[in-house]
């Protein structure tokens, strides 16, 4: 379960936008074990070399984006994933800088190739 959601289902009834946010909107995780347990629509903020980063899981594949002088793609497979990661990383680091961003353990890193 995402850390911002308890999957109560009320948003499906009361949400002013389309969809059921707990299944359709990005799910942000703050604990690695919770993130690792998900196969899709899972995101985790972290730090890589003291730079803000985000990892996202799409259809079982983990992608990673690191904030550099601009948003620099470190590893990804397709443009839509890059756009989603960039939007989340930019929005969350600007609007919610207090969110936890643990330093990534080496085994968490997505390597190019």
VMD Tcl script that builds the backbone (N, CA, C; Angstrom):
set m [mol new atoms 339]
animate dup $m
set s [atomselect $m all]
$s set {name element resname resid chain x y z} {
  {N N UNK 1 A 0.848 -1.173 0.000}
  {CA C UNK 1 A 0.000 0.000 0.000}
  {C C UNK 1 A 0.896 1.239 0.000}
  {N N UNK 2 A 0.544 2.249 -0.748}
  {CA C UNK 2 A 1.318 3.485 -0.815}
  {C C UNK 2 A 1.215 4.237 0.504}
  {N N UNK 3 A 2.248 4.986 0.830}
  {CA C UNK 3 A 2.276 5.687 2.105}
  {C C UNK 3 A 1.299 6.854 2.186}
  {N N UNK 4 A 0.808 7.355 1.056}
  {CA C UNK 4 A -0.162 8.441 1.074}
  {C C UNK 4 A -1.591 7.932 1.004}
  {N N UNK 5 A -1.801 6.620 0.997}
  {CA C UNK 5 A -3.129 6.063 0.741}
  {C C UNK 5 A -3.387 4.867 1.636}
  {N N UNK 6 A -4.600 4.771 2.146}
  {CA C UNK 6 A -4.966 3.589 2.925}
  {C C UNK 6 A -5.958 2.702 2.168}
  {N N UNK 7 A -6.170 2.988 0.884}
  {CA C UNK 7 A -7.042 2.215 -0.002}
  {C C UNK 7 A -8.454 2.052 0.544}
  {N N UNK 8 A -8.975 3.120 1.166}
  {CA C UNK 8 A -10.325 3.059 1.731}
  {C C UNK 8 A -11.399 3.033 0.661}
  {N N UNK 9 A -11.098 3.531 -0.524}
  {CA C UNK 9 A -12.069 3.529 -1.611}
  {C C UNK 9 A -12.955 4.753 -1.659}
  {N N UNK 10 A -12.919 5.610 -0.627}
  {CA C UNK 10 A -13.764 6.807 -0.613}
  {C C UNK 10 A -13.472 7.724 -1.789}
  {N N UNK 11 A -12.236 7.750 -2.228}
  {CA C UNK 11 A -11.893 8.645 -3.326}
  {C C UNK 11 A -12.602 8.243 -4.618}
  {N N UNK 12 A -12.933 6.958 -4.766}
  {CA C UNK 12 A -13.656 6.528 -5.962}
  {C C UNK 12 A -15.025 7.179 -6.026}
  {N N UNK 13 A -15.606 7.469 -4.882}
  {CA C UNK 13 A -16.911 8.113 -4.810}
  {C C UNK 13 A -16.791 9.626 -4.819}
  {N N UNK 14 A -15.820 10.156 -4.082}
  {CA C UNK 14 A -15.744 11.592 -3.845}
  {C C UNK 14 A -14.709 12.336 -4.675}
  {N N UNK 15 A -13.847 11.631 -5.390}
  {CA C UNK 15 A -12.779 12.281 -6.139}
  {C C UNK 15 A -13.358 13.177 -7.240}
  {N N UNK 16 A -12.901 14.453 -7.317}
  {CA C UNK 16 A -13.422 15.362 -8.345}
  {C C UNK 16 A -12.839 15.078 -9.726}
  {N N UNK 17 A -11.872 14.186 -9.820}
  {CA C UNK 17 A -11.302 13.841 -11.122}
  {C C UNK 17 A -11.728 12.423 -11.486}
  {N N UNK 18 A -11.400 12.019 -12.667}
  {CA C UNK 18 A -11.767 10.693 -13.150}
  {C C UNK 18 A -10.879 9.635 -12.496}
  {N N UNK 19 A -11.403 8.489 -12.244}
  {CA C UNK 19 A -10.599 7.375 -11.784}
  {C C UNK 19 A -10.663 7.134 -10.299}
  {N N UNK 20 A -10.052 6.057 -9.917}
  {CA C UNK 20 A -9.942 5.682 -8.516}
  {C C UNK 20 A -8.493 5.951 -8.130}
  {N N UNK 21 A -8.229 7.073 -7.485}
  {CA C UNK 21 A -6.841 7.471 -7.244}
  {C C UNK 21 A -5.962 6.404 -6.614}
  {N N UNK 22 A -6.511 5.577 -5.762}
  {CA C UNK 22 A -5.645 4.593 -5.127}
  {C C UNK 22 A -5.179 3.508 -6.095}
  {N N UNK 23 A -5.803 3.406 -7.264}
  {CA C UNK 23 A -5.317 2.459 -8.271}
  {C C UNK 23 A -4.824 3.147 -9.537}
  {N N UNK 24 A -5.352 4.330 -9.846}
  {CA C UNK 24 A -5.011 5.002 -11.096}
  {C C UNK 24 A -3.907 6.041 -10.968}
  {N N UNK 25 A -3.738 6.631 -9.821}
  {CA C UNK 25 A -2.768 7.707 -9.631}
  {C C UNK 25 A -1.446 7.123 -9.119}
  {N N UNK 26 A -0.350 7.865 -9.262}
  {CA C UNK 26 A 0.941 7.341 -8.791}
  {C C UNK 26 A 0.907 7.024 -7.302}
  {N N UNK 27 A 1.468 5.883 -6.958}
  {CA C UNK 27 A 1.536 5.467 -5.561}
  {C C UNK 27 A 2.971 5.650 -5.077}
  {N N UNK 28 A 3.144 6.527 -4.076}
  {CA C UNK 28 A 4.456 6.879 -3.541}
  {C C UNK 28 A 4.731 6.038 -2.295}
  {N N UNK 29 A 5.892 5.416 -2.268}
  {CA C UNK 29 A 6.296 4.597 -1.127}
  {C C UNK 29 A 7.519 5.219 -0.460}
  {N N UNK 30 A 7.575 5.130 0.870}
  {CA C UNK 30 A 8.722 5.642 1.627}
  {C C UNK 30 A 9.560 4.521 2.220}
  {N N UNK 31 A 9.080 3.290 2.126}
  {CA C UNK 31 A 9.799 2.152 2.678}
  {C C UNK 31 A 10.157 1.197 1.543}
  {N N UNK 32 A 11.412 0.814 1.482}
  {CA C UNK 32 A 11.898 0.004 0.369}
  {C C UNK 32 A 11.154 -1.321 0.237}
  {N N UNK 33 A 10.894 -1.983 1.335}
  {CA C UNK 33 A 10.199 -3.270 1.272}
  {C C UNK 33 A 8.822 -3.129 0.633}
  {N N UNK 34 A 8.107 -2.060 0.963}
  {CA C UNK 34 A 6.785 -1.830 0.368}
  {C C UNK 34 A 6.904 -1.574 -1.132}
  {N N UNK 35 A 7.878 -0.749 -1.526}
  {CA C UNK 35 A 8.108 -0.466 -2.940}
  {C C UNK 35 A 8.445 -1.751 -3.698}
  {N N UNK 36 A 9.343 -2.546 -3.144}
  {CA C UNK 36 A 9.783 -3.782 -3.801}
  {C C UNK 36 A 8.645 -4.786 -3.957}
  {N N UNK 37 A 7.646 -4.721 -3.111}
  {CA C UNK 37 A 6.531 -5.666 -3.172}
  {C C UNK 37 A 5.561 -5.368 -4.314}
  {N N UNK 38 A 5.703 -4.210 -4.954}
  {CA C UNK 38 A 4.776 -3.808 -6.016}
  {C C UNK 38 A 5.352 -4.098 -7.393}
  {N N UNK 39 A 4.479 -4.428 -8.342}
  {CA C UNK 39 A 4.898 -4.738 -9.699}
  {C C UNK 39 A 4.656 -3.589 -10.675}
  {N N UNK 40 A 3.763 -2.656 -10.313}
  {CA C UNK 40 A 3.391 -1.599 -11.246}
  {C C UNK 40 A 2.889 -0.390 -10.467}
  {N N UNK 41 A 3.009 0.787 -11.077}
  {CA C UNK 41 A 2.510 2.031 -10.491}
  {C C UNK 41 A 3.037 2.238 -9.071}
  {N N UNK 42 A 4.340 2.053 -8.898}
  {CA C UNK 42 A 4.982 2.241 -7.598}
  {C C UNK 42 A 6.169 3.179 -7.783}
  {N N UNK 43 A 6.306 4.139 -6.866}
  {CA C UNK 43 A 7.365 5.138 -6.968}
  {C C UNK 43 A 8.002 5.352 -5.608}
  {N N UNK 44 A 9.313 5.607 -5.610}
  {CA C UNK 44 A 10.030 5.867 -4.367}
  {C C UNK 44 A 11.037 6.983 -4.590}
  {N N UNK 45 A 10.953 8.007 -3.724}
  {CA C UNK 45 A 11.947 9.075 -3.732}
  {C C UNK 45 A 13.174 8.588 -2.979}
  {N N UNK 46 A 14.341 8.948 -3.462}
  {CA C UNK 46 A 15.575 8.597 -2.787}
  {C C UNK 46 A 16.666 9.561 -3.199}
  {N N UNK 47 A 17.827 9.386 -2.624}
  {CA C UNK 47 A 19.005 10.183 -2.948}
  {C C UNK 47 A 20.040 9.267 -3.567}
  {N N UNK 48 A 20.666 9.722 -4.622}
  {CA C UNK 48 A 21.757 8.977 -5.243}
  {C C UNK 48 A 22.930 9.946 -5.349}
  {N N UNK 49 A 23.964 9.686 -4.582}
  {CA C UNK 49 A 25.111 10.598 -4.565}
  {C C UNK 49 A 24.721 11.979 -4.111}
  {N N UNK 50 A 23.866 12.074 -3.109}
  {CA C UNK 50 A 23.359 13.324 -2.536}
  {C C UNK 50 A 22.487 14.124 -3.500}
  {N N UNK 51 A 22.055 13.520 -4.602}
  {CA C UNK 51 A 21.142 14.186 -5.536}
  {C C UNK 51 A 19.768 13.537 -5.442}
  {N N UNK 52 A 18.704 14.355 -5.432}
  {CA C UNK 52 A 17.354 13.781 -5.412}
  {C C UNK 52 A 17.125 12.883 -6.624}
  {N N UNK 53 A 16.435 11.784 -6.394}
  {CA C UNK 53 A 16.147 10.828 -7.461}
  {C C UNK 53 A 14.794 10.189 -7.195}
  {N N UNK 54 A 14.284 9.526 -8.203}
  {CA C UNK 54 A 13.044 8.768 -8.065}
  {C C UNK 54 A 13.208 7.473 -8.845}
  {N N UNK 55 A 12.646 6.421 -8.292}
  {CA C UNK 55 A 12.545 5.166 -9.016}
  {C C UNK 55 A 11.071 4.870 -9.198}
  {N N UNK 56 A 10.749 4.305 -10.338}
  {CA C UNK 56 A 9.367 3.935 -10.614}
  {C C UNK 56 A 9.312 2.551 -11.202}
  {N N UNK 57 A 8.291 1.819 -10.837}
  {CA C UNK 57 A 8.113 0.480 -11.374}
  {C C UNK 57 A 6.925 0.497 -12.316}
  {N N UNK 58 A 7.188 0.080 -13.559}
  {CA C UNK 58 A 6.181 0.013 -14.618}
  {C C UNK 58 A 6.199 -1.402 -15.182}
  {N N UNK 59 A 5.092 -2.120 -15.059}
  {CA C UNK 59 A 4.964 -3.473 -15.599}
  {C C UNK 59 A 6.163 -4.346 -15.222}
  {N N UNK 60 A 6.556 -4.291 -13.960}
  {CA C UNK 60 A 7.615 -5.144 -13.458}
  {C C UNK 60 A 9.031 -4.656 -13.672}
  {N N UNK 61 A 9.213 -3.553 -14.398}
  {CA C UNK 61 A 10.553 -3.032 -14.670}
  {C C UNK 61 A 10.768 -1.734 -13.895}
  {N N UNK 62 A 11.906 -1.629 -13.219}
  {CA C UNK 62 A 12.225 -0.437 -12.443}
  {C C UNK 62 A 13.042 0.527 -13.288}
  {N N UNK 63 A 12.607 1.788 -13.292}
  {CA C UNK 63 A 13.290 2.873 -13.990}
  {C C UNK 63 A 13.756 3.873 -12.941}
  {N N UNK 64 A 14.759 4.660 -13.285}
  {CA C UNK 64 A 15.337 5.598 -12.318}
  {C C UNK 64 A 15.677 6.910 -13.000}
  {N N UNK 65 A 15.424 8.007 -12.280}
  {CA C UNK 65 A 15.746 9.340 -12.774}
  {C C UNK 65 A 16.401 10.110 -11.647}
  {N N UNK 66 A 17.513 10.797 -11.950}
  {CA C UNK 66 A 18.276 11.545 -10.952}
  {C C UNK 66 A 18.248 13.017 -11.308}
  {N N UNK 67 A 18.029 13.878 -10.289}
  {CA C UNK 67 A 18.050 15.319 -10.499}
  {C C UNK 67 A 19.496 15.767 -10.563}
  {N N UNK 68 A 19.866 16.370 -11.664}
  {CA C UNK 68 A 21.226 16.849 -11.874}
  {C C UNK 68 A 21.148 18.358 -12.009}
  {N N UNK 69 A 21.862 18.956 -12.956}
  {CA C UNK 69 A 21.691 20.377 -13.247}
  {C C UNK 69 A 20.299 20.600 -13.812}
  {N N UNK 70 A 19.794 19.611 -14.455}
  {CA C UNK 70 A 18.420 19.539 -14.929}
  {C C UNK 70 A 17.989 18.131 -14.592}
  {N N UNK 71 A 16.921 17.670 -15.151}
  {CA C UNK 71 A 16.548 16.277 -14.917}
  {C C UNK 71 A 17.332 15.421 -15.891}
  {N N UNK 72 A 18.137 14.521 -15.366}
  {CA C UNK 72 A 18.963 13.659 -16.188}
  {C C UNK 72 A 18.495 12.229 -16.062}
  {N N UNK 73 A 18.216 11.611 -17.164}
  {CA C UNK 73 A 17.777 10.230 -17.159}
  {C C UNK 73 A 18.976 9.316 -16.937}
  {N N UNK 74 A 18.946 8.543 -15.876}
  {CA C UNK 74 A 20.026 7.603 -15.598}
  {C C UNK 74 A 19.761 6.236 -16.213}
  {N N UNK 75 A 18.526 5.833 -16.260}
  {CA C UNK 75 A 18.201 4.529 -16.842}
  {C C UNK 75 A 16.698 4.487 -17.081}
  {N N UNK 76 A 16.336 4.207 -18.290}
  {CA C UNK 76 A 14.924 4.054 -18.599}
  {C C UNK 76 A 14.771 3.363 -19.929}
  {N N UNK 77 A 13.579 2.956 -20.245}
  {CA C UNK 77 A 13.360 2.262 -21.492}
  {C C UNK 77 A 12.516 3.034 -22.484}
  {N N UNK 78 A 11.605 3.895 -22.003}
  {CA C UNK 78 A 10.673 4.543 -22.911}
  {C C UNK 78 A 10.317 5.942 -22.428}
  {N N UNK 79 A 10.024 6.803 -23.379}
  {CA C UNK 79 A 9.722 8.200 -23.095}
  {C C UNK 79 A 8.568 8.424 -22.121}
  {N N UNK 80 A 7.452 7.718 -22.195}
  {CA C UNK 80 A 6.375 7.973 -21.220}
  {C C UNK 80 A 6.828 7.781 -19.776}
  {N N UNK 81 A 7.646 6.779 -19.517}
  {CA C UNK 81 A 8.145 6.561 -18.166}
  {C C UNK 81 A 9.030 7.715 -17.707}
  {N N UNK 82 A 9.866 8.215 -18.597}
  {CA C UNK 82 A 10.734 9.355 -18.271}
  {C C UNK 82 A 9.890 10.563 -17.910}
  {N N UNK 83 A 8.859 10.808 -18.670}
  {CA C UNK 83 A 7.995 11.958 -18.397}
  {C C UNK 83 A 7.302 11.829 -17.046}
  {N N UNK 84 A 6.821 10.657 -16.732}
  {CA C UNK 84 A 6.164 10.439 -15.439}
  {C C UNK 84 A 7.156 10.643 -14.308}
  {N N UNK 85 A 8.337 10.031 -14.405}
  {CA C UNK 85 A 9.351 10.172 -13.359}
  {C C UNK 85 A 9.786 11.625 -13.199}
  {N N UNK 86 A 9.987 12.324 -14.318}
  {CA C UNK 86 A 10.409 13.731 -14.264}
  {C C UNK 86 A 9.340 14.599 -13.606}
  {N N UNK 87 A 8.088 14.367 -13.951}
  {CA C UNK 87 A 6.993 15.137 -13.361}
  {C C UNK 87 A 6.910 14.908 -11.860}
  {N N UNK 88 A 6.984 13.649 -11.444}
  {CA C UNK 88 A 6.931 13.341 -10.011}
  {C C UNK 88 A 8.121 13.928 -9.264}
  {N N UNK 89 A 9.315 13.717 -9.787}
  {CA C UNK 89 A 10.516 14.197 -9.100}
  {C C UNK 89 A 10.513 15.712 -8.989}
  {N N UNK 90 A 10.207 16.387 -10.073}
  {CA C UNK 90 A 10.171 17.855 -10.048}
  {C C UNK 90 A 9.083 18.351 -9.099}
  {N N UNK 91 A 7.882 17.812 -9.233}
  {CA C UNK 91 A 6.769 18.281 -8.411}
  {C C UNK 91 A 6.972 18.027 -6.932}
  {N N UNK 92 A 7.408 16.828 -6.579}
  {CA C UNK 92 A 7.569 16.492 -5.173}
  {C C UNK 92 A 8.742 17.209 -4.522}
  {N N UNK 93 A 9.856 17.377 -5.235}
  {CA C UNK 93 A 10.999 18.078 -4.633}
  {C C UNK 93 A 10.726 19.567 -4.485}
  {N N UNK 94 A 9.900 20.125 -5.349}
  {CA C UNK 94 A 9.572 21.559 -5.251}
  {C C UNK 94 A 8.470 21.821 -4.230}
  {N N UNK 95 A 7.412 21.013 -4.258}
  {CA C UNK 95 A 6.259 21.300 -3.402}
  {C C UNK 95 A 6.319 20.628 -2.037}
  {N N UNK 96 A 7.087 19.579 -1.921}
  {CA C UNK 96 A 7.148 18.832 -0.660}
  {C C UNK 96 A 8.597 18.446 -0.336}
  {N N UNK 97 A 9.467 19.430 -0.169}
  {CA C UNK 97 A 10.884 19.112 0.054}
  {C C UNK 97 A 11.147 18.376 1.358}
  {N N UNK 98 A 10.171 18.328 2.237}
  {CA C UNK 98 A 10.323 17.642 3.524}
  {C C UNK 98 A 10.150 16.128 3.422}
  {N N UNK 99 A 9.703 15.619 2.272}
  {CA C UNK 99 A 9.497 14.178 2.145}
  {C C UNK 99 A 10.817 13.434 2.308}
  {N N UNK 100 A 10.776 12.254 2.920}
  {CA C UNK 100 A 12.013 11.494 3.116}
  {C C UNK 100 A 12.602 11.022 1.790}
  {N N UNK 101 A 13.911 11.180 1.660}
  {CA C UNK 101 A 14.640 10.701 0.488}
  {C C UNK 101 A 15.887 9.972 0.984}
  {N N UNK 102 A 15.752 8.695 1.352}
  {CA C UNK 102 A 16.908 7.972 1.872}
  {C C UNK 102 A 17.989 7.802 0.808}
  {N N UNK 103 A 19.227 7.755 1.248}
  {CA C UNK 103 A 20.333 7.479 0.323}
  {C C UNK 103 A 20.176 6.041 -0.160}
  {N N UNK 104 A 20.267 5.864 -1.462}
  {CA C UNK 104 A 20.076 4.542 -2.059}
  {C C UNK 104 A 21.210 3.604 -1.689}
  {N N UNK 105 A 20.854 2.433 -1.251}
  {CA C UNK 105 A 21.850 1.387 -1.074}
  {C C UNK 105 A 22.325 0.961 -2.462}
  {N N UNK 106 A 23.571 0.523 -2.592}
  {CA C UNK 106 A 24.082 0.136 -3.921}
  {C C UNK 106 A 23.207 -0.897 -4.640}
  {N N UNK 107 A 22.599 -1.820 -3.906}
  {CA C UNK 107 A 21.785 -2.836 -4.559}
  {C C UNK 107 A 20.458 -2.291 -5.092}
  {N N UNK 108 A 20.088 -1.080 -4.705}
  {CA C UNK 108 A 18.852 -0.471 -5.199}
  {C C UNK 108 A 19.037 0.142 -6.577}
  {N N UNK 109 A 20.265 0.474 -6.948}
  {CA C UNK 109 A 20.508 1.245 -8.163}
  {C C UNK 109 A 20.181 0.474 -9.436}
  {N N UNK 110 A 19.625 1.184 -10.387}
  {CA C UNK 110 A 19.348 0.625 -11.702}
  {C C UNK 110 A 20.550 0.975 -12.557}
  {N N UNK 111 A 21.193 -0.039 -13.098}
  {CA C UNK 111 A 22.384 0.205 -13.925}
  {C C UNK 111 A 22.017 0.256 -15.385}
  {N N UNK 112 A 22.663 1.133 -16.138}
  {CA C UNK 112 A 22.377 1.234 -17.574}
  {C C UNK 112 A 22.659 -0.090 -18.274}
  {N N UNK 113 A 21.826 -0.330 -19.290}
  {CA C UNK 113 A 22.068 -1.505 -20.118}
  {C C UNK 113 A 21.148 -2.557 -19.901}
}
mol reanalyze $m
mol bondsrecalc $m
mol representation Tube
mol addrep $m
